[in-house]
Amino acid sequence: MADIHDQKVLILDFGSQYTQLIARRIRESRVYCEIHPCTLSLDEVRRFGAQGIVLSGGPSSVYDEGAPLLDAGVFELGVPVLGICYGMQLMTHLLGGTVARGLRREYGLAHLTVDDSRGILAGFRTGDPIPVWMSHGDRIEVLPAGFSALAHSTNSPVAAMAHAEKPFFGVQFHPEVVHTPRGTEIIENFLFDVCGLAPTWTMGSFIEATTRAVREKVGDGTVICALSGGVDSSVVALLLHRALGERLVCIFVDNGVLRKGEAEKVVRTFRDHFHMNLRHVDASDLFLEKLRGVTDPEQKRKIIGNEFIFLFEREALALGGAKFLAQGTLYPDVIESVSFKGPSATIKSHHNVGGLPERMDLTLIEPLRELFKDEAREVGRELGLPEEILERHPFPGPGLAIRVLGEVTRERLAILQEADAIVREEIASDGLQKSVWQAFCVLLPVKTVGVMGDERTYESVVAVRSVNSLDGMTADWSRLPYELLGRISNRIINEVRGVNRVVYDISSKPPATIEWE
């Protein structure tokens, strides 16, 4: 789709662990920005048309062999530049200053003293100690011509710098992290005072601009969207419905291993409430038949993935004439595919609906690819998506099939669905829905002895899993209140036939994973 941003900031990534945080802080200040690798050519930087450029931190030293560099022509574009940590050192190096190894390294909390409160430090009082977060071993020994120090710390004679005439600034610390309390103030000084930007990046403006761009791209064509009921696909569906109406066809495949009442909720929300063109494919019998006798988790995943692709293709082809496929790709997935020294050269496969675009010759539409997760939720909120969907916990693609350990049968699936519903109800009733990353049940393939009334029982064990995380890459088990755990256990044992024991998983990731299979 065409560029819909007339005001934007370019972040050049030199491999810092904090680069995404820079983008988050700029977006939170209502200014649009994008992260691109530092290997971007000068022509590409020029074509981007930024009103401001930020050079991120990074793990290298500018004097190392093979250290990531930048075309010095960037400083001739007439665009304000802010260098952060390595970015400031690189600016110094390219403009004729000297960077050398410091007398000692400076990591963690430090205090800098403001010497000159102008530019990015406007509003700061000279002489005041300012807490900041440092993460460096090098320091600036000689400033480039035209630059002067704005602040210093015990170990950094130049903790912030500015050019006397040009809009070039650098900071040795990290204003983007929460450990720098006045970091947002510094970033906004750069955005608004130095770059002259306005806080126009809102989800309302995003919705309007994206609606126009989608209509322009699709014309009179038809778009199909795989709707799961999760946050990303739900927001995509609602946004495209606003733009295209009946020319958006959502395909919801009920694979039979969803949570209790989930299929009915999806149909009720999108077909009955939002009046969307929804094709509900109830394939629960087919999926459960394919899973009969299967105990290997990877085989379960493959069966469910392959059947989903087959059914989705069948339904899409039955429409005849659909030319576009909508996906819920988010900006972190895009960043991962292009980031400097990133972990992946392509967007993760689970964001590509099993390779459907290549197999079906459809043009991709990814209306959320510029957004972080919280921004996507804000779009959904603006469009009227119910909170129970917006705050939905992550749910694996193979659904409950990988939470029923061992063979998936209707009976065992029903036990897990009932127990899982109780966990979600109790978590919500305690007001912990938003503070817990993910909470669910696992049905174990073992039975234990119990006593109910005067009778001996020999029934199943349910494990409750609740974790806190930021991105799912690492996670810690949730310290849920004992009273809440007690209610969950009592309800499951009393209300779910076939269970006589409940255990709580207190493993963190790593070494364990969030899911059991």
SEPA-618948 format. One record per residue (C-alpha): x, y, z; residue in three letters; residue number from 1. Coordinates in nm, 2 decimals, decimal comma. Example, Ala and Ser with C-alpha at 12.3 -4.5 7.8 and 13.67 -1.06 7.14 Angstrom:
% residues 2
        X        Y        Z   rest    nr
     1,23    -0,45     0,78    ALA     1
     1,37    -0,11     0,71    SER     2
***
This chain:
% residues 517
        X        Y        Z   rest    nr
     0,00     0,00     0,00    MET     1
     0,11     0,36    -0,06    ALA     2
     0,30     0,55     0,21    ASP     3
     0,04     0,72     0,43    ILE     4
     0,28     0,90     0,66    HIS     5
     0,38     1,26     0,59    ASP     6
     0,57     1,29     0,92    GLN     7
     0,80     1,01     1,03    LYS     8
     1,12     0,92     1,20    VAL     9
     1,38     0,67     1,07    LEU    10
     1,56     0,45     1,33    ILE    11
     1,87     0,29     1,20    LEU    12
     1,95    -0,03     1,39    ASP    13
     2,31    -0,11     1,49    PHE    14
     2,21    -0,42     1,68    GLY    15
     2,10    -0,28     2,02    SER    16
     1,88    -0,49     2,25    GLN    17
     1,69    -0,17     2,31    TYR    18
     1,61    -0,07     1,94    THR    19
     1,25    -0,17     1,96    GLN    20
     1,21     0,03     2,28    LEU    21
     1,32     0,34     2,09    ILE    22
     1,04     0,28     1,85    ALA    23
     0,79     0,22     2,13    ARG    24
     0,88     0,55     2,30    ARG    25
     0,85     0,75     1,98    ILE    26
     0,51     0,58     1,89    ARG    27
     0,39     0,65     2,25    GLU    28
     0,47     1,02     2,18    SER    29
     0,23     0,99     1,88    ARG    30
     0,50     1,01     1,61    VAL    31
     0,52     0,75     1,35    TYR    32
     0,86     0,57     1,31    CYS    33
     1,02     0,27     1,14    GLU    34
     1,32     0,06     1,23    ILE    35
     1,55    -0,03     0,94    HIS    36
     1,90    -0,20     0,94    PRO    37
     2,20     0,03     0,95    CYS    38
     2,30    -0,12     0,61    THR    39
     2,04     0,09     0,44    LEU    40
     2,20     0,28     0,15    SER    41
     2,22     0,66     0,14    LEU    42
     1,97     0,66    -0,15    ASP    43
     1,73     0,44     0,05    GLU    44
     1,76     0,68     0,35    VAL    45
     1,69     0,97     0,12    ARG    46
     1,39     0,81    -0,03    ARG    47
     1,24     0,72     0,31    PHE    48
     1,19     1,10     0,36    GLY    49
     1,23     1,11     0,74    ALA    50
     1,20     1,44     0,94    GLN    51
     1,43     1,29     1,19    GLY    52
     1,69     1,01     1,21    ILE    53
     1,79     0,81     1,52    VAL    54
     2,10     0,60     1,53    LEU    55
     2,05     0,32     1,78    SER    56
     2,30     0,17     2,02    GLY    57
     2,49    -0,15     1,95    GLY    58
     2,73    -0,40     2,10    PRO    59
     3,03    -0,30     1,88    SER    60
     3,31    -0,04     1,93    SER    61
     3,35     0,20     1,64    VAL    62
     3,72     0,12     1,61    TYR    63
     3,67    -0,26     1,59    ASP    64
     3,74    -0,43     1,26    GLU    65
     3,41    -0,50     1,09    GLY    66
     3,21    -0,26     1,32    ALA    67
     2,88    -0,15     1,16    PRO    68
     2,92     0,19     1,00    LEU    69
     2,70     0,45     0,82    LEU    70
     2,73     0,65     0,50    ASP    71
     2,85     0,99     0,63    ALA    72
     2,63     1,14     0,36    GLY    73
     2,34     1,10     0,61    VAL    74
     2,48     1,41     0,78    PHE    75
     2,45     1,61     0,46    GLU    76
     2,08     1,55     0,41    LEU    77
     1,97     1,84     0,63    GLY    78
     1,78     1,61     0,86    VAL    79
     1,81     1,62     1,24    PRO    80
     2,00     1,32     1,38    VAL    81
     2,01     1,18     1,73    LEU    82
     2,28     0,92     1,82    GLY    83
     2,22     0,70     2,12    ILE    84
     2,52     0,53     2,28    CYS    85
     2,70     0,35     1,99    TYR    86
     2,50     0,59     1,76    GLY    87
     2,66     0,89     1,93    MET    88
     3,01     0,73     1,92    GLN    89
     2,96     0,66     1,55    LEU    90
     2,85     1,02     1,48    MET    91
     3,17     1,13     1,66    THR    92
     3,39     0,89     1,47    HIS    93
     3,24     0,98     1,12    LEU    94
     3,25     1,35     1,18    LEU    95
     3,62     1,37     1,29    GLY    96
     3,62     1,32     1,67    GLY    97
     3,79     1,05     1,87    THR    98
     3,63     0,75     2,05    VAL    99
     3,85     0,54     2,29    ALA   100
     3,81     0,28     2,55    ARG   101
     3,71     0,43     2,88    GLY   102
     3,91     0,41     3,20    LEU   103
     3,64     0,19     3,33    ARG   104
     3,31     0,05     3,19    ARG   105
     2,98     0,22     3,28    GLU   106
     2,68    -0,02     3,31    TYR   107
     2,35     0,03     3,49    GLY   108
     2,23     0,33     3,68    LEU   109
     2,45     0,64     3,67    ALA   110
     2,40     1,02     3,73    HIS   111
     2,49     1,28     3,48    LEU   112
     2,53     1,65     3,54    THR   113
     2,37     1,89     3,29    VAL   114
     2,62     2,15     3,17    ASP   115
     2,41     2,31     2,89    ASP   116
     2,03     2,29     2,89    SER   117
     1,95     2,34     2,52    ARG   118
     1,82     2,12     2,24    GLY   119
     1,74     1,78     2,37    ILE   120
     1,81     1,89     2,72    LEU   121
     1,58     2,19     2,71    ALA   122
     1,39     2,22     3,04    GLY   123
     1,67     2,06     3,24    PHE   124
     1,84     2,27     3,50    ARG   125
     2,22     2,30     3,47    THR   126
     2,41     2,15     3,76    GLY   127
     2,13     1,91     3,85    ASP   128
     2,22     1,53     3,88    PRO   129
     2,00     1,33     3,64    ILE   130
     1,96     0,95     3,68    PRO   131
     2,02     0,77     3,35    VAL   132
     2,09     0,41     3,23    TRP   133
     2,43     0,35     3,09    MET   134
     2,56     0,05     2,89    SER   135
     2,90     0,12     2,74    HIS   136
     3,28     0,06     2,77    GLY   137
     3,39     0,34     2,53    ASP   138
     3,38     0,71     2,57    ARG   139
     3,44     1,03     2,36    ILE   140
     3,79     1,17     2,40    GLU   141
     3,78     1,44     2,14    VAL   142
     3,45     1,60     2,01    LEU   143
     3,41     1,66     1,64    PRO   144
     3,44     2,02     1,51    ALA   145
     3,14     2,23     1,60    GLY   146
     3,02     2,01     1,88    PHE   147
     3,02     2,08     2,26    SER   148
     2,92     1,88     2,56    ALA   149
     2,58     1,92     2,71    LEU   150
     2,63     1,69     3,01    ALA   151
     2,89     1,47     3,17    HIS   152
     2,91     1,18     3,42    SER   153
     3,19     1,05     3,64    THR   154
     3,32     0,82     3,37    ASN   155
     3,20     1,01     3,06    SER   156
     3,33     1,36     3,00    PRO   157
     3,08     1,38     2,72    VAL   158
     2,75     1,21     2,83    ALA   159
     2,55     1,43     2,58    ALA   160
     2,66     1,65     2,30    MET   161
     2,52     1,89     2,04    ALA   162
     2,64     2,07     1,73    HIS   163
     2,65     2,45     1,75    ALA   164
     2,47     2,51     1,42    GLU   165
     2,34     2,18     1,29    LYS   166
     2,05     1,97     1,44    PRO   167
     2,29     1,69     1,55    PHE   168
     2,27     1,55     1,90    PHE   169
     2,41     1,25     2,09    GLY   170
     2,36     1,09     2,43    VAL   171
     2,59     0,83     2,58    GLN   172
     2,30     0,68     2,79    PHE   173
     1,97     0,52     2,69    HIS   174
     1,67     0,76     2,71    PRO   175
     1,44     0,48     2,58    GLU   176
     1,45     0,26     2,89    VAL   177
     1,24     0,31     3,20    VAL   178
     1,55     0,33     3,41    HIS   179
     1,61     0,68     3,26    THR   180
     1,31     0,86     3,43    PRO   181
     1,33     1,17     3,21    ARG   182
     1,41     0,98     2,89    GLY   183
     1,08     1,05     2,73    THR   184
     1,13     1,42     2,79    GLU   185
     1,46     1,40     2,60    ILE   186
     1,31     1,20     2,31    ILE   187
     1,02     1,45     2,28    GLU   188
     1,25     1,74     2,29    ASN   189
     1,42     1,59     1,98    PHE   190
     1,09     1,50     1,81    LEU   191
     0,90     1,82     1,87    PHE   192
     1,15     2,10     1,93    ASP   193
     1,44     1,98     1,71    VAL   194
     1,26     1,80     1,43    CYS   195
     0,94     2,01     1,44    GLY   196
     0,71     1,71     1,43    LEU   197
     0,35     1,71     1,56    ALA   198
     0,19     1,43     1,76    PRO   199
    -0,04     1,31     1,48    THR   200
     0,01     0,94     1,49    TRP   201
    -0,31     0,81     1,65    THR   202
    -0,50     0,49     1,60    MET   203
    -0,79     0,70     1,48    GLY   204
    -0,58     0,85     1,21    SER   205
    -0,43     0,50     1,13    PHE   206
    -0,78     0,36     1,08    ILE   207
    -0,88     0,64     0,84    GLU   208
    -0,56     0,62     0,64    ALA   209
    -0,56     0,24     0,62    THR   210
    -0,92     0,23     0,52    THR   211
    -0,85     0,46     0,22    ARG   212
    -0,53     0,26     0,13    ALA   213
    -0,71    -0,08     0,14    VAL   214
    -0,99     0,05    -0,08    ARG   215
    -0,74     0,19    -0,33    GLU   216
    -0,54    -0,14    -0,34    LYS   217
    -0,83    -0,38    -0,36    VAL   218
    -1,05    -0,19    -0,59    GLY   219
    -1,36    -0,40    -0,66    ASP   220
    -1,18    -0,72    -0,57    GLY   221
    -1,26    -0,97    -0,29    THR   222
    -1,04    -1,03     0,02    VAL   223
    -1,04    -1,35     0,22    ILE   224
    -0,92    -1,37     0,58    CYS   225
    -0,86    -1,66     0,81    ALA   226
    -1,04    -1,57     1,13    LEU   227
    -0,94    -1,75     1,45    SER   228
    -1,10    -1,53     1,71    GLY   229
    -0,76    -1,42     1,84    GLY   230
    -0,66    -1,05     1,87    VAL   231
    -0,46    -1,01     1,55    ASP   232
    -0,70    -1,18     1,31    SER   233
    -1,01    -1,02     1,48    SER   234
    -0,87    -0,67     1,44    VAL   235
    -0,77    -0,73     1,08    VAL   236
    -1,12    -0,86     1,00    ALA   237
    -1,29    -0,57     1,17    LEU   238
    -1,07    -0,31     1,00    LEU   239
    -1,11    -0,47     0,65    LEU   240
    -1,49    -0,50     0,71    HIS   241
    -1,50    -0,13     0,77    ARG   242
    -1,32    -0,07     0,44    ALA   243
    -1,48    -0,33     0,22    LEU   244
    -1,80    -0,45     0,37    GLY   245
    -1,93    -0,77     0,20    GLU   246
    -1,62    -0,79    -0,02    ARG   247
    -1,43    -0,92     0,28    LEU   248
    -1,50    -1,29     0,34    VAL   249
    -1,38    -1,44     0,67    CYS   250
    -1,33    -1,81     0,69    ILE   251
    -1,35    -1,95     1,04    PHE   252
    -1,25    -2,32     1,07    VAL   253
    -1,37    -2,49     1,38    ASP   254
    -1,11    -2,76     1,43    ASN   255
    -1,29    -2,91     1,74    GLY   256
    -1,00    -2,84     1,98    VAL   257
    -1,10    -2,49     2,07    LEU   258
    -1,18    -2,37     2,42    ARG   259
    -1,53    -2,41     2,56    LYS   260
    -1,79    -2,20     2,38    GLY   261
    -1,52    -2,04     2,16    GLU   262
    -1,67    -2,13     1,82    ALA   263
    -2,01    -2,00     1,92    GLU   264
    -1,85    -1,68     2,05    LYS   265
    -1,67    -1,62     1,72    VAL   266
    -1,99    -1,66     1,52    VAL   267
    -2,20    -1,46     1,76    ARG   268
    -1,94    -1,17     1,76    THR   269
    -1,86    -1,14     1,39    PHE   270
    -2,16    -1,27     1,21    ARG   271
    -2,45    -1,17     1,44    ASP   272
    -2,31    -0,86     1,61    HIS   273
    -2,08    -0,70     1,34    PHE   274
    -2,28    -0,85     1,05    HIS   275
    -1,97    -0,97     0,87    MET   276
    -1,96    -1,21     0,57    ASN   277
    -1,84    -1,51     0,77    LEU   278
    -1,81    -1,87     0,65    ARG   279
    -1,82    -2,10     0,95    HIS   280
    -1,67    -2,44     0,87    VAL   281
    -1,75    -2,69     1,14    ASP   282
    -1,48    -2,95     1,09    ALA   283
    -1,46    -3,08     1,44    SER   284
    -1,56    -3,44     1,35    ASP   285
    -1,30    -3,45     1,07    LEU   286
    -1,01    -3,32     1,29    PHE   287
    -1,10    -3,55     1,59    LEU   288
    -1,11    -3,85     1,35    GLU   289
    -0,77    -3,76     1,21    LYS   290
    -0,63    -3,73     1,56    LEU   291
    -0,76    -4,07     1,67    ARG   292
    -0,48    -4,28     1,82    GLY   293
    -0,22    -4,00     1,78    VAL   294
    -0,01    -3,93     2,09    THR   295
     0,30    -3,76     1,94    ASP   296
     0,27    -3,38     1,98    PRO   297
     0,46    -3,29     1,66    GLU   298
     0,23    -3,53     1,46    GLN   299
    -0,07    -3,36     1,62    LYS   300
     0,06    -3,02     1,51    ARG   301
     0,12    -3,14     1,15    LYS   302
    -0,22    -3,31     1,12    ILE   303
    -0,41    -2,99     1,24    ILE   304
    -0,19    -2,76     1,03    GLY   305
    -0,23    -2,97     0,71    ASN   306
    -0,61    -3,01     0,75    GLU   307
    -0,65    -2,64     0,82    PHE   308
    -0,47    -2,55     0,49    ILE   309
    -0,67    -2,81     0,30    PHE   310
    -1,00    -2,68     0,43    LEU   311
    -0,91    -2,31     0,39    PHE   312
    -0,80    -2,37     0,03    GLU   313
    -1,12    -2,56    -0,04    ARG   314
    -1,34    -2,28     0,10    GLU   315
    -1,13    -2,00    -0,07    ALA   316
    -1,15    -2,17    -0,41    LEU   317
    -1,52    -2,22    -0,37    ALA   318
    -1,56    -1,84    -0,35    LEU   319
    -1,42    -1,81    -0,71    GLY   320
    -1,24    -1,48    -0,80    GLY   321
    -1,08    -1,39    -0,46    ALA   322
    -0,75    -1,21    -0,53    LYS   323
    -0,63    -1,10    -0,19    PHE   324
    -0,54    -1,27     0,14    LEU   325
    -0,54    -1,08     0,47    ALA   326
    -0,30    -1,16     0,75    GLN   327
    -0,24    -1,03     1,09    GLY   328
     0,13    -0,97     1,06    THR   329
     0,25    -0,72     1,33    LEU   330
     0,55    -0,49     1,33    TYR   331
     0,77    -0,70     1,56    PRO   332
     0,75    -0,98     1,29    ASP   333
     0,85    -0,73     1,02    VAL   334
     1,14    -0,61     1,24    ILE   335
     1,26    -0,96     1,30    GLU   336
     1,28    -1,02     0,92    SER   337
     1,50    -0,71     0,86    VAL   338
     1,68    -0,62     1,18    SER   339
     2,06    -0,59     1,19    PHE   340
     2,21    -0,93     1,29    LYS   341
     1,85    -1,04     1,34    GLY   342
     1,76    -1,40     1,42    PRO   343
     1,56    -1,46     1,10    SER   344
     1,57    -1,38     0,74    ALA   345
     1,19    -1,43     0,69    THR   346
     0,88    -1,36     0,88    ILE   347
     0,79    -1,65     1,11    LYS   348
     0,60    -1,92     0,93    SER   349
     0,31    -1,92     1,17    HIS   350
     0,24    -1,56     1,05    HIS   351
     0,21    -1,69     0,69    ASN   352
    -0,09    -1,92     0,73    VAL   353
     0,12    -2,23     0,63    GLY   354
     0,24    -2,08     0,31    GLY   355
    -0,10    -2,01     0,16    LEU   356
    -0,01    -1,71    -0,05    PRO   357
     0,25    -1,91    -0,25    GLU   358
     0,01    -2,20    -0,30    ARG   359
    -0,30    -2,00    -0,38    MET   360
    -0,14    -1,71    -0,59    ASP   361
    -0,31    -1,45    -0,37    LEU   362
    -0,19    -1,09    -0,31    THR   363
    -0,11    -1,03     0,06    LEU   364
    -0,28    -0,76     0,26    ILE   365
    -0,12    -0,70     0,60    GLU   366
    -0,29    -0,39     0,74    PRO   367
    -0,14    -0,42     1,09    LEU   368
     0,22    -0,47     0,98    ARG   369
     0,31    -0,12     1,11    GLU   370
     0,17    -0,18     1,46    LEU   371
     0,29    -0,32     1,78    PHE   372
     0,06    -0,55     1,97    LYS   373
    -0,07    -0,28     2,21    ASP   374
    -0,14    -0,05     1,91    GLU   375
    -0,33    -0,33     1,74    ALA   376
    -0,54    -0,37     2,05    ARG   377
    -0,61     0,01     2,05    GLU   378
    -0,73    -0,02     1,69    VAL   379
    -0,96    -0,30     1,79    GLY   380
    -1,09    -0,09     2,08    ARG   381
    -1,16     0,21     1,85    GLU   382
    -1,35    -0,03     1,62    LEU   383
    -1,56    -0,16     1,90    GLY   384
    -1,41    -0,51     1,95    LEU   385
    -1,52    -0,66     2,28    PRO   386
    -1,26    -0,66     2,56    GLU   387
    -1,28    -1,03     2,61    GLU   388
    -1,13    -1,07     2,26    ILE   389
    -0,89    -0,78     2,29    LEU   390
    -0,74    -0,92     2,62    GLU   391
    -0,75    -1,28     2,51    ARG   392
    -0,45    -1,48     2,62    HIS   393
    -0,22    -1,63     2,36    PRO   394
    -0,36    -1,96     2,23    PHE   395
    -0,16    -2,22     2,03    PRO   396
    -0,25    -2,30     1,67    GLY   397
    -0,31    -2,67     1,74    PRO   398
    -0,54    -2,56     2,02    GLY   399
    -0,62    -2,80     2,31    LEU   400
    -0,49    -3,09     2,11    ALA   401
    -0,14    -3,02     2,26    ILE   402
    -0,29    -2,96     2,61    ARG   403
    -0,45    -3,30     2,61    VAL   404
    -0,14    -3,50     2,67    LEU   405
    -0,16    -3,83     2,49    GLY   406
    -0,45    -3,93     2,27    GLU   407
    -0,72    -3,67     2,20    VAL   408
    -1,07    -3,82     2,25    THR   409
    -1,40    -3,64     2,29    ARG   410
    -1,42    -3,74     2,65    GLU   411
    -1,08    -3,62     2,74    ARG   412
    -1,12    -3,30     2,54    LEU   413
    -1,45    -3,23     2,72    ALA   414
    -1,28    -3,27     3,06    ILE   415
    -1,01    -3,02     2,96    LEU   416
    -1,25    -2,77     2,82    GLN   417
    -1,45    -2,76     3,14    GLU   418
    -1,14    -2,73     3,36    ALA   419
    -0,99    -2,46     3,14    ASP   420
    -1,31    -2,26     3,15    ALA   421
    -1,30    -2,26     3,53    ILE   422
    -0,94    -2,14     3,54    VAL   423
    -1,03    -1,85     3,30    ARG   424
    -1,34    -1,76     3,49    GLU   425
    -1,16    -1,75     3,83    GLU   426
    -0,86    -1,55     3,69    ILE   427
    -1,10    -1,29     3,55    ALA   428
    -1,31    -1,28     3,87    SER   429
    -0,99    -1,19     4,06    ASP   430
    -0,91    -0,91     3,81    GLY   431
    -0,59    -1,08     3,69    LEU   432
    -0,69    -1,12     3,32    GLN   433
    -0,46    -0,84     3,21    LYS   434
    -0,17    -0,89     3,45    SER   435
    -0,13    -1,26     3,37    VAL   436
     0,03    -1,34     3,03    TRP   437
    -0,13    -1,68     2,99    GLN   438
    -0,33    -1,92     3,21    ALA   439
    -0,46    -2,25     3,11    PHE   440
    -0,50    -2,62     3,20    CYS   441
    -0,32    -2,94     3,08    VAL   442
    -0,48    -3,28     3,11    LEU   443
    -0,22    -3,53     3,21    LEU   444
    -0,21    -3,89     3,07    PRO   445
    -0,20    -4,04     3,42    VAL   446
    -0,46    -4,13     3,69    LYS   447
    -0,44    -4,11     4,06    THR   448
    -0,62    -4,25     4,36    VAL   449
    -0,86    -4,03     4,54    GLY   450
    -1,15    -4,04     4,78    VAL   451
    -1,49    -3,88     4,72    MET   452
    -1,75    -3,93     4,98    GLY   453
    -1,69    -4,28     5,11    ASP   454
    -1,57    -4,41     4,77    GLU   455
    -1,23    -4,47     4,63    ARG   456
    -1,17    -4,30     4,29    THR   457
    -0,91    -4,35     4,02    TYR   458
    -0,93    -4,05     3,79    GLU   459
    -0,74    -3,79     3,59    SER   460
    -0,50    -3,52     3,69    VAL   461
    -0,52    -3,16     3,57    VAL   462
    -0,22    -2,93     3,58    ALA   463
    -0,28    -2,55     3,60    VAL   464
    -0,03    -2,34     3,42    ARG   465
    -0,01    -1,96     3,46    SER   466
     0,29    -1,75     3,35    VAL   467
     0,40    -1,39     3,33    ASN   468
     0,60    -1,27     3,03    SER   469
     0,66    -0,97     2,80    LEU   470
     0,70    -1,16     2,47    ASP   471
     0,67    -1,53     2,54    GLY   472
     1,05    -1,58     2,47    MET   473
     1,11    -1,61     2,85    THR   474
     0,85    -1,65     3,12    ALA   475
     0,81    -1,69     3,49    ASP   476
     0,54    -1,88     3,67    TRP   477
     0,27    -1,66     3,82    SER   478
     0,26    -1,62     4,20    ARG   479
    -0,12    -1,65     4,21    LEU   480
    -0,29    -1,60     4,55    PRO   481
    -0,34    -1,92     4,74    TYR   482
    -0,70    -1,84     4,79    GLU   483
    -0,75    -1,82     4,41    LEU   484
    -0,56    -2,15     4,36    LEU   485
    -0,78    -2,31     4,62    GLY   486
    -1,10    -2,20     4,45    ARG   487
    -0,97    -2,33     4,11    ILE   488
    -0,88    -2,67     4,26    SER   489
    -1,21    -2,70     4,45    ASN   490
    -1,42    -2,61     4,15    ARG   491
    -1,24    -2,84     3,90    ILE   492
    -1,26    -3,14     4,13    ILE   493
    -1,62    -3,07     4,23    ASN   494
    -1,76    -2,97     3,89    GLU   495
    -1,56    -3,16     3,63    VAL   496
    -1,64    -3,53     3,62    ARG   497
    -1,33    -3,75     3,58    GLY   498
    -1,08    -3,53     3,77    VAL   499
    -0,97    -3,59     4,13    ASN   500
    -0,64    -3,41     4,16    ARG   501
    -0,52    -3,06     4,05    VAL   502
    -0,15    -2,96     4,05    VAL   503
     0,01    -2,62     3,98    TYR   504
     0,31    -2,59     3,75    ASP   505
     0,59    -2,37     3,90    ILE   506
     0,84    -2,41     3,62    SER   507
     0,99    -2,11     3,44    SER   508
     1,10    -2,07     3,08    LYS   509
     1,37    -2,16     3,04    PRO   510
     1,43    -2,44     3,13    PRO   511
     1,07    -2,54     3,07    ALA   512
     0,85    -2,41     2,79    THR   513
     0,52    -2,24     2,84    ILE   514
     0,32    -2,53     2,67    GLU   515
     0,37    -2,88     2,79    TRP   516
     0,38    -3,02     2,43    GLU   517
***
